[in-house]
């Protein structure tokens, strides 16, 4: 029933598996870091943000979007 006096039917191996899966989950799961800037903002994304913030008018937005769509 016991293996070397302390392992019970392979429970030691199962616990190692559980810990490894937990560590993979903790370190491999993508997560959001507060105040982290996104590095790959496209010009269209920046234009949408400016329009949403009210920095540019609808006419300016449509004109600039049309220019960006050509490229």
PQR file with spaces between the fields and no chain letter, atoms N, CA, C, O and H, PARSE charges and radii, in Angstrom:
ATOM       1  N    UNK     1       0.809   -1.174    0.000 -0.4000 1.5000
ATOM       2  CA   UNK     1       0.000    0.000    0.000 -0.0000 2.0000
ATOM       3  C    UNK     1       0.871    1.264    0.000  0.5500 1.7000
ATOM       4  O    UNK     1       0.542    2.215   -0.710 -0.5500 1.4000
ATOM       5  N    UNK     2       1.923    1.311    0.737 -0.4000 1.5000
ATOM       6  CA   UNK     2       2.801    2.477    0.769 -0.0000 2.0000
ATOM       7  C    UNK     2       4.072    2.194   -0.014  0.5500 1.7000
ATOM       8  O    UNK     2       4.531    1.053   -0.079 -0.5500 1.4000
ATOM       9  H    UNK     2       2.190    0.539    1.314  0.4000 1.0000
ATOM      10  N    UNK     3       4.629    3.221   -0.598 -0.4000 1.5000
ATOM      11  CA   UNK     3       5.868    3.114   -1.352 -0.0000 2.0000
ATOM      12  C    UNK     3       6.917    3.935   -0.620  0.5500 1.7000
ATOM      13  O    UNK     3       6.762    5.151   -0.505 -0.5500 1.4000
ATOM      14  H    UNK     3       4.257    4.147   -0.545  0.4000 1.0000
ATOM      15  N    UNK     4       7.941    3.336   -0.138 -0.4000 1.5000
ATOM      16  CA   UNK     4       8.999    3.980    0.633 -0.0000 2.0000
ATOM      17  C    UNK     4       8.470    4.698    1.875  0.5500 1.7000
ATOM      18  O    UNK     4       9.085    5.652    2.352 -0.5500 1.4000
ATOM      19  H    UNK     4       8.066    2.348   -0.231  0.4000 1.0000
ATOM      20  N    UNK     5       7.375    4.257    2.377 -0.4000 1.5000
ATOM      21  CA   UNK     5       6.867    4.781    3.626 -0.0000 2.0000
ATOM      22  C    UNK     5       6.049    6.049    3.538  0.5500 1.7000
ATOM      23  O    UNK     5       5.453    6.441    4.541 -0.5500 1.4000
ATOM      24  H    UNK     5       6.875    3.482    1.989  0.4000 1.0000
ATOM      25  N    UNK     6       5.981    6.729    2.370 -0.4000 1.5000
ATOM      26  CA   UNK     6       5.219    7.970    2.348 -0.0000 2.0000
ATOM      27  C    UNK     6       4.412    8.207    1.073  0.5500 1.7000
ATOM      28  O    UNK     6       3.579    9.114    1.068 -0.5500 1.4000
ATOM      29  H    UNK     6       6.464    6.411    1.554  0.4000 1.0000
ATOM      30  N    UNK     7       4.604    7.465    0.017 -0.4000 1.5000
ATOM      31  CA   UNK     7       3.821    7.658   -1.208 -0.0000 2.0000
ATOM      32  C    UNK     7       2.650    6.692   -1.205  0.5500 1.7000
ATOM      33  O    UNK     7       2.812    5.498   -0.957 -0.5500 1.4000
ATOM      34  H    UNK     7       5.281    6.729    0.021  0.4000 1.0000
ATOM      35  N    UNK     8       1.480    7.222   -1.482 -0.4000 1.5000
ATOM      36  CA   UNK     8       0.272    6.421   -1.451 -0.0000 2.0000
ATOM      37  C    UNK     8      -0.299    6.311   -2.863  0.5500 1.7000
ATOM      38  O    UNK     8      -0.934    7.243   -3.356 -0.5500 1.4000
ATOM      39  H    UNK     8       1.349    8.193   -1.683  0.4000 1.0000
ATOM      40  N    UNK     9      -0.074    5.186   -3.501 -0.4000 1.5000
ATOM      41  CA   UNK     9      -0.594    4.892   -4.845 -0.0000 2.0000
ATOM      42  C    UNK     9      -0.269    5.987   -5.871  0.5500 1.7000
ATOM      43  O    UNK     9      -1.144    6.367   -6.648 -0.5500 1.4000
ATOM      44  H    UNK     9       0.442    4.428   -3.101  0.4000 1.0000
ATOM      45  N    UNK    10       0.921    6.482   -5.891 -0.4000 1.5000
ATOM      46  CA   UNK    10       1.336    7.463   -6.890 -0.0000 2.0000
ATOM      47  C    UNK    10       0.838    8.871   -6.652  0.5500 1.7000
ATOM      48  O    UNK    10       0.898    9.698   -7.562 -0.5500 1.4000
ATOM      49  H    UNK    10       1.632    6.174   -5.260  0.4000 1.0000
ATOM      50  N    UNK    11       0.351    9.172   -5.470 -0.4000 1.5000
ATOM      51  CA   UNK    11      -0.135   10.523   -5.201 -0.0000 2.0000
ATOM      52  C    UNK    11       0.971   11.563   -5.342  0.5500 1.7000
ATOM      53  O    UNK    11       0.709   12.712   -5.699 -0.5500 1.4000
ATOM      54  H    UNK    11       0.301    8.500   -4.731  0.4000 1.0000
ATOM      55  N    UNK    12       2.196   11.161   -5.064 -0.4000 1.5000
ATOM      56  CA   UNK    12       3.322   12.085   -5.212 -0.0000 2.0000
ATOM      57  C    UNK    12       3.429   12.537   -6.676  0.5500 1.7000
ATOM      58  O    UNK    12       3.633   13.722   -6.942 -0.5500 1.4000
ATOM      59  H    UNK    12       2.409   10.228   -4.774  0.4000 1.0000
ATOM      60  N    UNK    13       3.296   11.623   -7.602 -0.4000 1.5000
ATOM      61  CA   UNK    13       3.353   11.946   -9.026 -0.0000 2.0000
ATOM      62  C    UNK    13       2.181   12.841   -9.433  0.5500 1.7000
ATOM      63  O    UNK    13       2.353   13.759  -10.235 -0.5500 1.4000
ATOM      64  H    UNK    13       3.130   10.661   -7.386  0.4000 1.0000
ATOM      65  N    UNK    14       1.018   12.584   -8.899 -0.4000 1.5000
ATOM      66  CA   UNK    14      -0.157   13.395   -9.219 -0.0000 2.0000
ATOM      67  C    UNK    14       0.025   14.822   -8.716  0.5500 1.7000
ATOM      68  O    UNK    14      -0.327   15.771   -9.418 -0.5500 1.4000
ATOM      69  H    UNK    14       0.878   11.838   -8.247  0.4000 1.0000
ATOM      70  N    UNK    15       0.572   14.990   -7.506 -0.4000 1.5000
ATOM      71  CA   UNK    15       0.801   16.337   -6.992 -0.0000 2.0000
ATOM      72  C    UNK    15       1.811   17.090   -7.842  0.5500 1.7000
ATOM      73  O    UNK    15       1.638   18.288   -8.066 -0.5500 1.4000
ATOM      74  H    UNK    15       0.858   14.219   -6.937  0.4000 1.0000
ATOM      75  N    UNK    16       2.857   16.434   -8.323 -0.4000 1.5000
ATOM      76  CA   UNK    16       3.805   17.101   -9.212 -0.0000 2.0000
ATOM      77  C    UNK    16       3.099   17.567  -10.483  0.5500 1.7000
ATOM      78  O    UNK    16       3.329   18.679  -10.958 -0.5500 1.4000
ATOM      79  H    UNK    16       2.997   15.461   -8.141  0.4000 1.0000
ATOM      80  N    UNK    17       2.248   16.715  -11.024 -0.4000 1.5000
ATOM      81  CA   UNK    17       1.498   17.076  -12.226 -0.0000 2.0000
ATOM      82  C    UNK    17       0.609   18.293  -11.959  0.5500 1.7000
ATOM      83  O    UNK    17       0.545   19.200  -12.788 -0.5500 1.4000
ATOM      84  H    UNK    17       2.062   15.812  -10.638  0.4000 1.0000
ATOM      85  N    UNK    18      -0.067   18.323  -10.828 -0.4000 1.5000
ATOM      86  CA   UNK    18      -0.932   19.446  -10.483 -0.0000 2.0000
ATOM      87  C    UNK    18      -0.113   20.734  -10.350  0.5500 1.7000
ATOM      88  O    UNK    18      -0.524   21.777  -10.858 -0.5500 1.4000
ATOM      89  H    UNK    18      -0.015   17.586  -10.154  0.4000 1.0000
ATOM      90  N    UNK    19       1.030   20.674   -9.678 -0.4000 1.5000
ATOM      91  CA   UNK    19       1.872   21.869   -9.522 -0.0000 2.0000
ATOM      92  C    UNK    19       2.408   22.359  -10.858  0.5500 1.7000
ATOM      93  O    UNK    19       2.455   23.565  -11.103 -0.5500 1.4000
ATOM      94  H    UNK    19       1.363   19.827   -9.265  0.4000 1.0000
ATOM      95  N    UNK    20       2.810   21.439  -11.718 -0.4000 1.5000
ATOM      96  CA   UNK    20       3.322   21.844  -13.037 -0.0000 2.0000
ATOM      97  C    UNK    20       2.215   22.499  -13.853  0.5500 1.7000
ATOM      98  O    UNK    20       2.457   23.519  -14.499 -0.5500 1.4000
ATOM      99  H    UNK    20       2.772   20.459  -11.519  0.4000 1.0000
ATOM     100  N    UNK    21       1.021   21.946  -13.840 -0.4000 1.5000
ATOM     101  CA   UNK    21      -0.092   22.532  -14.574 -0.0000 2.0000
ATOM     102  C    UNK    21      -0.449   23.915  -14.007  0.5500 1.7000
ATOM     103  O    UNK    21      -0.778   24.829  -14.763 -0.5500 1.4000
ATOM     104  H    UNK    21       0.825   21.118  -13.315  0.4000 1.0000
ATOM     105  N    UNK    22      -0.386   24.060  -12.707 -0.4000 1.5000
ATOM     106  CA   UNK    22      -0.651   25.353  -12.081 -0.0000 2.0000
ATOM     107  C    UNK    22       0.383   26.386  -12.528  0.5500 1.7000
ATOM     108  O    UNK    22       0.021   27.519  -12.846 -0.5500 1.4000
ATOM     109  H    UNK    22      -0.119   23.317  -12.093  0.4000 1.0000
ATOM     110  N    UNK    23       1.641   26.019  -12.556 -0.4000 1.5000
ATOM     111  CA   UNK    23       2.695   26.952  -12.959 -0.0000 2.0000
ATOM     112  C    UNK    23       2.561   27.328  -14.438  0.5500 1.7000
ATOM     113  O    UNK    23       2.782   28.482  -14.806 -0.5500 1.4000
ATOM     114  H    UNK    23       1.935   25.099  -12.298  0.4000 1.0000
ATOM     115  N    UNK    24       2.205   26.369  -15.275 -0.4000 1.5000
ATOM     116  CA   UNK    24       1.986   26.669  -16.691 -0.0000 2.0000
ATOM     117  C    UNK    24       0.828   27.653  -16.830  0.5500 1.7000
ATOM     118  O    UNK    24       0.903   28.604  -17.608 -0.5500 1.4000
ATOM     119  H    UNK    24       2.026   25.431  -14.975  0.4000 1.0000
ATOM     120  N    UNK    25      -0.235   27.420  -16.078 -0.4000 1.5000
ATOM     121  CA   UNK    25      -1.396   28.308  -16.134 -0.0000 2.0000
ATOM     122  C    UNK    25      -1.023   29.722  -15.683  0.5500 1.7000
ATOM     123  O    UNK    25      -1.434   30.701  -16.306 -0.5500 1.4000
ATOM     124  H    UNK    25      -0.296   26.647  -15.446  0.4000 1.0000
ATOM     125  N    UNK    26      -0.252   29.830  -14.612 -0.4000 1.5000
ATOM     126  CA   UNK    26       0.111   31.144  -14.073 -0.0000 2.0000
ATOM     127  C    UNK    26       1.006   31.910  -15.040  0.5500 1.7000
ATOM     128  O    UNK    26       0.799   33.105  -15.250 -0.5500 1.4000
ATOM     129  H    UNK    26       0.082   29.035  -14.106  0.4000 1.0000
ATOM     130  N    UNK    27       1.990   31.250  -15.630 -0.4000 1.5000
ATOM     131  CA   UNK    27       2.966   31.963  -16.446 -0.0000 2.0000
ATOM     132  C    UNK    27       2.625   32.014  -17.931  0.5500 1.7000
ATOM     133  O    UNK    27       3.175   32.852  -18.646 -0.5500 1.4000
ATOM     134  H    UNK    27       2.159   30.279  -15.460  0.4000 1.0000
ATOM     135  N    UNK    28       1.751   31.161  -18.414 -0.4000 1.5000
ATOM     136  CA   UNK    28       1.447   31.130  -19.842 -0.0000 2.0000
ATOM     137  C    UNK    28       0.148   31.849  -20.187  0.5500 1.7000
ATOM     138  O    UNK    28      -0.117   32.107  -21.361 -0.5500 1.4000
ATOM     139  H    UNK    28       1.304   30.481  -17.833  0.4000 1.0000
ATOM     140  N    UNK    29      -0.656   32.172  -19.203 -0.4000 1.5000
ATOM     141  CA   UNK    29      -1.911   32.860  -19.464 -0.0000 2.0000
ATOM     142  C    UNK    29      -1.635   34.335  -19.730  0.5500 1.7000
ATOM     143  O    UNK    29      -1.004   35.012  -18.918 -0.5500 1.4000
ATOM     144  H    UNK    29      -0.441   31.963  -18.249  0.4000 1.0000
ATOM     145  N    UNK    30      -2.112   34.830  -20.876 -0.4000 1.5000
ATOM     146  CA   UNK    30      -1.916   36.261  -21.127 -0.0000 2.0000
ATOM     147  C    UNK    30      -2.741   37.079  -20.142  0.5500 1.7000
ATOM     148  O    UNK    30      -3.856   36.701  -19.783 -0.5500 1.4000
ATOM     149  H    UNK    30      -2.624   34.280  -21.536  0.4000 1.0000
ATOM     150  N    UNK    31      -2.197   38.169  -19.726 -0.4000 1.5000
ATOM     151  CA   UNK    31      -2.875   38.992  -18.743 -0.0000 2.0000
ATOM     152  C    UNK    31      -2.661   40.472  -19.068  0.5500 1.7000
ATOM     153  O    UNK    31      -1.725   40.835  -19.780 -0.5500 1.4000
ATOM     154  H    UNK    31      -1.292   38.477  -20.018  0.4000 1.0000
ATOM     155  N    UNK    32      -3.525   41.296  -18.547 -0.4000 1.5000
ATOM     156  CA   UNK    32      -3.456   42.733  -18.761 -0.0000 2.0000
ATOM     157  C    UNK    32      -2.642   43.364  -17.643  0.5500 1.7000
ATOM     158  O    UNK    32      -2.902   43.136  -16.462 -0.5500 1.4000
ATOM     159  H    UNK    32      -4.286   41.000  -17.969  0.4000 1.0000
ATOM     160  N    UNK    33      -1.660   44.155  -18.029 -0.4000 1.5000
ATOM     161  CA   UNK    33      -0.847   44.876  -17.059 -0.0000 2.0000
ATOM     162  C    UNK    33      -1.337   46.321  -17.047  0.5500 1.7000
ATOM     163  O    UNK    33      -1.280   46.993  -18.077 -0.5500 1.4000
ATOM     164  H    UNK    33      -1.449   44.341  -18.988  0.4000 1.0000
ATOM     165  N    UNK    34      -1.816   46.814  -15.908 -0.4000 1.5000
ATOM     166  CA   UNK    34      -2.324   48.191  -15.865 -0.0000 2.0000
ATOM     167  C    UNK    34      -1.257   49.207  -16.271  0.5500 1.7000
ATOM     168  O    UNK    34      -0.077   49.046  -15.957 -0.5500 1.4000
ATOM     169  H    UNK    34      -1.862   46.268  -15.071  0.4000 1.0000
ATOM     170  N    UNK    35      -1.682   50.234  -16.960 -0.4000 1.5000
ATOM     171  CA   UNK    35      -0.834   51.342  -17.408 -0.0000 2.0000
ATOM     172  C    UNK    35       0.227   50.933  -18.430  0.5500 1.7000
ATOM     173  O    UNK    35       1.170   51.687  -18.673 -0.5500 1.4000
ATOM     174  H    UNK    35      -2.640   50.364  -17.215  0.4000 1.0000
ATOM     175  N    UNK    36       0.087   49.761  -19.024 -0.4000 1.5000
ATOM     176  CA   UNK    36       1.035   49.331  -20.053 -0.0000 2.0000
ATOM     177  C    UNK    36       0.550   49.884  -21.390  0.5500 1.7000
ATOM     178  O    UNK    36      -0.620   49.737  -21.743 -0.5500 1.4000
ATOM     179  H    UNK    36      -0.678   49.148  -18.827  0.4000 1.0000
ATOM     180  N    UNK    37       1.441   50.510  -22.117 -0.4000 1.5000
ATOM     181  CA   UNK    37       1.068   51.070  -23.411 -0.0000 2.0000
ATOM     182  C    UNK    37       1.126   49.989  -24.474  0.5500 1.7000
ATOM     183  O    UNK    37       2.024   49.146  -24.478 -0.5500 1.4000
ATOM     184  H    UNK    37       2.391   50.630  -21.830  0.4000 1.0000
ATOM     185  N    UNK    38       0.159   50.026  -25.371 -0.4000 1.5000
ATOM     186  CA   UNK    38       0.192   49.102  -26.486 -0.0000 2.0000
ATOM     187  C    UNK    38       1.168   49.646  -27.515  0.5500 1.7000
ATOM     188  O    UNK    38       1.140   50.836  -27.831 -0.5500 1.4000
ATOM     189  H    UNK    38      -0.570   50.711  -25.367  0.4000 1.0000
ATOM     190  N    UNK    39       2.014   48.802  -28.031 -0.4000 1.5000
ATOM     191  CA   UNK    39       3.097   49.256  -28.895 -0.0000 2.0000
ATOM     192  C    UNK    39       2.714   49.268  -30.367  0.5500 1.7000
ATOM     193  O    UNK    39       3.321   49.997  -31.151 -0.5500 1.4000
ATOM     194  H    UNK    39       2.037   47.836  -27.775  0.4000 1.0000
ATOM     195  N    UNK    40       1.723   48.479  -30.758 -0.4000 1.5000
ATOM     196  CA   UNK    40       1.410   48.341  -32.170 -0.0000 2.0000
ATOM     197  C    UNK    40       0.072   48.977  -32.533  0.5500 1.7000
ATOM     198  O    UNK    40      -0.796   48.318  -33.105 -0.5500 1.4000
ATOM     199  H    UNK    40       1.229   47.887  -30.121  0.4000 1.0000
ATOM     200  N    UNK    41      -0.093   50.248  -32.204 -0.4000 1.5000
ATOM     201  CA   UNK    41      -1.299   50.958  -32.607 -0.0000 2.0000
ATOM     202  C    UNK    41      -1.146   51.391  -34.049  0.5500 1.7000
ATOM     203  O    UNK    41      -0.168   52.040  -34.420 -0.5500 1.4000
ATOM     204  H    UNK    41       0.612   50.783  -31.739  0.4000 1.0000
ATOM     205  N    UNK    42      -2.122   51.025  -34.853 -0.4000 1.5000
ATOM     206  CA   UNK    42      -2.072   51.443  -36.249 -0.0000 2.0000
ATOM     207  C    UNK    42      -2.584   52.884  -36.353  0.5500 1.7000
ATOM     208  O    UNK    42      -3.163   53.422  -35.409 -0.5500 1.4000
ATOM     209  H    UNK    42      -2.916   50.498  -34.552  0.4000 1.0000
ATOM     210  N    UNK    43      -2.363   53.477  -37.490 -0.4000 1.5000
ATOM     211  CA   UNK    43      -2.800   54.858  -37.701 -0.0000 2.0000
ATOM     212  C    UNK    43      -4.323   54.945  -37.631  0.5500 1.7000
ATOM     213  O    UNK    43      -4.865   55.933  -37.135 -0.5500 1.4000
ATOM     214  H    UNK    43      -1.893   53.040  -38.256  0.4000 1.0000
ATOM     215  N    UNK    44      -5.010   53.926  -38.121 -0.4000 1.5000
ATOM     216  CA   UNK    44      -6.470   53.930  -38.081 -0.0000 2.0000
ATOM     217  C    UNK    44      -6.981   53.823  -36.642  0.5500 1.7000
ATOM     218  O    UNK    44      -7.981   54.447  -36.288 -0.5500 1.4000
ATOM     219  H    UNK    44      -4.570   53.124  -38.524  0.4000 1.0000
ATOM     220  N    UNK    45      -6.295   53.036  -35.820 -0.4000 1.5000
ATOM     221  CA   UNK    45      -6.677   52.939  -34.400 -0.0000 2.0000
ATOM     222  C    UNK    45      -6.513   54.283  -33.700  0.5500 1.7000
ATOM     223  O    UNK    45      -7.372   54.691  -32.918 -0.5500 1.4000
ATOM     224  H    UNK    45      -5.483   52.529  -36.107  0.4000 1.0000
ATOM     225  N    UNK    46      -5.420   54.962  -33.980 -0.4000 1.5000
ATOM     226  CA   UNK    46      -5.189   56.281  -33.382 -0.0000 2.0000
ATOM     227  C    UNK    46      -6.230   57.290  -33.853  0.5500 1.7000
ATOM     228  O    UNK    46      -6.687   58.139  -33.088 -0.5500 1.4000
ATOM     229  H    UNK    46      -4.722   54.630  -34.615  0.4000 1.0000
ATOM     230  N    UNK    47      -6.594   57.180  -35.131 -0.4000 1.5000
ATOM     231  CA   UNK    47      -7.620   58.075  -35.669 -0.0000 2.0000
ATOM     232  C    UNK    47      -8.968   57.828  -34.984  0.5500 1.7000
ATOM     233  O    UNK    47      -9.682   58.775  -34.654 -0.5500 1.4000
ATOM     234  H    UNK    47      -6.223   56.490  -35.753  0.4000 1.0000
ATOM     235  N    UNK    48      -9.309   56.574  -34.776 -0.4000 1.5000
ATOM     236  CA   UNK    48     -10.563   56.243  -34.085 -0.0000 2.0000
ATOM     237  C    UNK    48     -10.558   56.755  -32.652  0.5500 1.7000
ATOM     238  O    UNK    48     -11.581   57.225  -32.153 -0.5500 1.4000
ATOM     239  H    UNK    48      -8.729   55.804  -35.045  0.4000 1.0000
ATOM     240  N    UNK    49      -9.424   56.666  -32.000 -0.4000 1.5000
ATOM     241  CA   UNK    49      -9.326   57.155  -30.620 -0.0000 2.0000
ATOM     242  C    UNK    49      -9.502   58.671  -30.558  0.5500 1.7000
ATOM     243  O    UNK    49     -10.175   59.191  -29.668 -0.5500 1.4000
ATOM     244  H    UNK    49      -8.594   56.283  -32.405  0.4000 1.0000
ATOM     245  N    UNK    50      -8.896   59.368  -31.502 -0.4000 1.5000
ATOM     246  CA   UNK    50      -9.026   60.830  -31.525 -0.0000 2.0000
ATOM     247  C    UNK    50     -10.456   61.252  -31.810  0.5500 1.7000
ATOM     248  O    UNK    50     -10.947   62.223  -31.234 -0.5500 1.4000
ATOM     249  H    UNK    50      -8.349   58.946  -32.225  0.4000 1.0000
ATOM     250  N    UNK    51     -11.127   60.525  -32.697 -0.4000 1.5000
ATOM     251  CA   UNK    51     -12.524   60.835  -33.002 -0.0000 2.0000
ATOM     252  C    UNK    51     -13.413   60.549  -31.789  0.5500 1.7000
ATOM     253  O    UNK    51     -14.310   61.332  -31.476 -0.5500 1.4000
ATOM     254  H    UNK    51     -10.728   59.737  -33.165  0.4000 1.0000
ATOM     255  N    UNK    52     -13.165   59.440  -31.117 -0.4000 1.5000
ATOM     256  CA   UNK    52     -13.955   59.089  -29.936 -0.0000 2.0000
ATOM     257  C    UNK    52     -13.742   60.090  -28.805  0.5500 1.7000
ATOM     258  O    UNK    52     -14.661   60.360  -28.032 -0.5500 1.4000
ATOM     259  H    UNK    52     -12.436   58.804  -31.372  0.4000 1.0000
ATOM     260  N    UNK    53     -12.541   60.637  -28.706 -0.4000 1.5000
ATOM     261  CA   UNK    53     -12.243   61.604  -27.650 -0.0000 2.0000
ATOM     262  C    UNK    53     -12.772   63.002  -27.988  0.5500 1.7000
ATOM     263  O    UNK    53     -12.764   63.890  -27.134 -0.5500 1.4000
ATOM     264  H    UNK    53     -11.794   60.418  -29.334  0.4000 1.0000
ATOM     265  N    UNK    54     -13.233   63.202  -29.230 -0.4000 1.5000
ATOM     266  CA   UNK    54     -13.778   64.496  -29.622 -0.0000 2.0000
ATOM     267  C    UNK    54     -12.734   65.481  -30.083  0.5500 1.7000
ATOM     268  O    UNK    54     -13.010   66.677  -30.176 -0.5500 1.4000
ATOM     269  H    UNK    54     -13.239   62.481  -29.923  0.4000 1.0000
ATOM     270  N    UNK    55     -11.544   65.005  -30.374 -0.4000 1.5000
ATOM     271  CA   UNK    55     -10.470   65.901  -30.821 -0.0000 2.0000
ATOM     272  C    UNK    55     -10.656   66.342  -32.269  0.5500 1.7000
ATOM     273  O    UNK    55     -10.217   67.427  -32.649 -0.5500 1.4000
ATOM     274  H    UNK    55     -11.320   64.034  -30.299  0.4000 1.0000
ATOM     275  N    UNK    56     -11.302   65.508  -33.076 -0.4000 1.5000
ATOM     276  CA   UNK    56     -11.532   65.834  -34.482 -0.0000 2.0000
ATOM     277  C    UNK    56     -13.019   65.678  -34.784  0.5500 1.7000
ATOM     278  O    UNK    56     -13.741   64.961  -34.091 -0.5500 1.4000
ATOM     279  H    UNK    56     -11.658   64.626  -32.768  0.4000 1.0000
ATOM     280  N    UNK    57     -13.458   66.369  -35.839 -0.4000 1.5000
ATOM     281  CA   UNK    57     -14.870   66.299  -36.220 -0.0000 2.0000
ATOM     282  C    UNK    57     -15.109   65.083  -37.106  0.5500 1.7000
ATOM     283  O    UNK    57     -14.181   64.392  -37.526 -0.5500 1.4000
ATOM     284  H    UNK    57     -12.872   66.951  -36.403  0.4000 1.0000
ATOM     285  N    UNK    58     -16.389   64.850  -37.373 -0.4000 1.5000
ATOM     286  CA   UNK    58     -16.755   63.704  -38.213 -0.0000 2.0000
ATOM     287  C    UNK    58     -16.205   63.868  -39.627  0.5500 1.7000
ATOM     288  O    UNK    58     -15.734   62.904  -40.231 -0.5500 1.4000
ATOM     289  H    UNK    58     -17.143   65.411  -37.033  0.4000 1.0000
ATOM     290  N    UNK    59     -16.267   65.086  -40.152 -0.4000 1.5000
ATOM     291  CA   UNK    59     -15.757   65.333  -41.501 -0.0000 2.0000
ATOM     292  C    UNK    59     -14.249   65.071  -41.576  0.5500 1.7000
ATOM     293  O    UNK    59     -13.767   64.457  -42.528 -0.5500 1.4000
ATOM     294  H    UNK    59     -16.650   65.869  -39.662  0.4000 1.0000
ATOM     295  N    UNK    60     -13.516   65.537  -40.575 -0.4000 1.5000
ATOM     296  CA   UNK    60     -12.069   65.297  -40.534 -0.0000 2.0000
ATOM     297  C    UNK    60     -11.777   63.807  -40.418  0.5500 1.7000
ATOM     298  O    UNK    60     -10.860   63.287  -41.054 -0.5500 1.4000
ATOM     299  H    UNK    60     -13.908   66.036  -39.801  0.4000 1.0000
ATOM     300  N    UNK    61     -12.570   63.133  -39.597 -0.4000 1.5000
ATOM     301  CA   UNK    61     -12.386   61.683  -39.418 -0.0000 2.0000
ATOM     302  C    UNK    61     -12.584   60.944  -40.741  0.5500 1.7000
ATOM     303  O    UNK    61     -11.756   60.122  -41.134 -0.5500 1.4000
ATOM     304  H    UNK    61     -13.315   63.556  -39.080  0.4000 1.0000
ATOM     305  N    UNK    62     -13.691   61.245  -41.420 -0.4000 1.5000
ATOM     306  CA   UNK    62     -13.979   60.548  -42.679 -0.0000 2.0000
ATOM     307  C    UNK    62     -12.933   60.856  -43.748  0.5500 1.7000
ATOM     308  O    UNK    62     -12.545   59.973  -44.512 -0.5500 1.4000
ATOM     309  H    UNK    62     -14.364   61.912  -41.101  0.4000 1.0000
ATOM     310  N    UNK    63     -12.478   62.107  -43.801 -0.4000 1.5000
ATOM     311  CA   UNK    63     -11.456   62.493  -44.782 -0.0000 2.0000
ATOM     312  C    UNK    63     -10.139   61.747  -44.530  0.5500 1.7000
ATOM     313  O    UNK    63      -9.531   61.209  -45.456 -0.5500 1.4000
ATOM     314  H    UNK    63     -12.793   62.825  -43.180  0.4000 1.0000
ATOM     315  N    UNK    64      -9.720   61.725  -43.287 -0.4000 1.5000
ATOM     316  CA   UNK    64      -8.459   61.053  -42.954 -0.0000 2.0000
ATOM     317  C    UNK    64      -8.577   59.541  -43.087  0.5500 1.7000
ATOM     318  O    UNK    64      -7.619   58.870  -43.471 -0.5500 1.4000
ATOM     319  H    UNK    64     -10.215   62.161  -42.535  0.4000 1.0000
ATOM     320  N    UNK    65      -9.749   59.009  -42.771 -0.4000 1.5000
ATOM     321  CA   UNK    65      -9.958   57.562  -42.915 -0.0000 2.0000
ATOM     322  C    UNK    65      -9.885   57.158  -44.383  0.5500 1.7000
ATOM     323  O    UNK    65      -9.318   56.120  -44.724 -0.5500 1.4000
ATOM     324  H    UNK    65     -10.527   59.554  -42.459  0.4000 1.0000
ATOM     325  N    UNK    66     -10.458   57.978  -45.236 -0.4000 1.5000
ATOM     326  CA   UNK    66     -10.413   57.697  -46.664 -0.0000 2.0000
ATOM     327  C    UNK    66      -8.968   57.710  -47.174  0.5500 1.7000
ATOM     328  O    UNK    66      -8.596   56.890  -48.013 -0.5500 1.4000
ATOM     329  H    UNK    66     -10.919   58.822  -44.959  0.4000 1.0000
ATOM     330  N    UNK    67      -8.174   58.622  -46.676 -0.4000 1.5000
ATOM     331  CA   UNK    67      -6.751   58.687  -47.067 -0.0000 2.0000
ATOM     332  C    UNK    67      -6.017   57.437  -46.589  0.5500 1.7000
ATOM     333  O    UNK    67      -5.221   56.859  -47.328 -0.5500 1.4000
ATOM     334  H    UNK    67      -8.476   59.289  -45.995  0.4000 1.0000
ATOM     335  N    UNK    68      -6.288   57.022  -45.350 -0.4000 1.5000
ATOM     336  CA   UNK    68      -5.606   55.832  -44.811 -0.0000 2.0000
ATOM     337  C    UNK    68      -6.035   54.552  -45.500  0.5500 1.7000
ATOM     338  O    UNK    68      -5.240   53.623  -45.636 -0.5500 1.4000
ATOM     339  H    UNK    68      -6.935   57.492  -44.749  0.4000 1.0000
ATOM     340  N    UNK    69      -7.289   54.493  -45.936 -0.4000 1.5000
ATOM     341  CA   UNK    69      -7.773   53.291  -46.621 -0.0000 2.0000
ATOM     342  C    UNK    69      -7.102   53.110  -47.977  0.5500 1.7000
ATOM     343  O    UNK    69      -6.984   51.984  -48.460 -0.5500 1.4000
ATOM     344  H    UNK    69      -7.936   55.248  -45.825  0.4000 1.0000
ATOM     345  N    UNK    70      -6.663   54.201  -48.597 -0.4000 1.5000
ATOM     346  CA   UNK    70      -5.985   54.115  -49.895 -0.0000 2.0000
ATOM     347  C    UNK    70      -4.601   53.467  -49.765  0.5500 1.7000
ATOM     348  O    UNK    70      -4.118   52.816  -50.691 -0.5500 1.4000
ATOM     349  H    UNK    70      -6.759   55.116  -48.205  0.4000 1.0000
ATOM     350  N    UNK    71      -3.988   53.653  -48.622 -0.4000 1.5000
ATOM     351  CA   UNK    71      -2.611   53.155  -48.425 -0.0000 2.0000
ATOM     352  C    UNK    71      -2.581   51.700  -48.129  0.5500 1.7000
ATOM     353  O    UNK    71      -1.507   51.130  -47.939 -0.5500 1.4000
ATOM     354  H    UNK    71      -4.381   54.182  -47.870  0.4000 1.0000
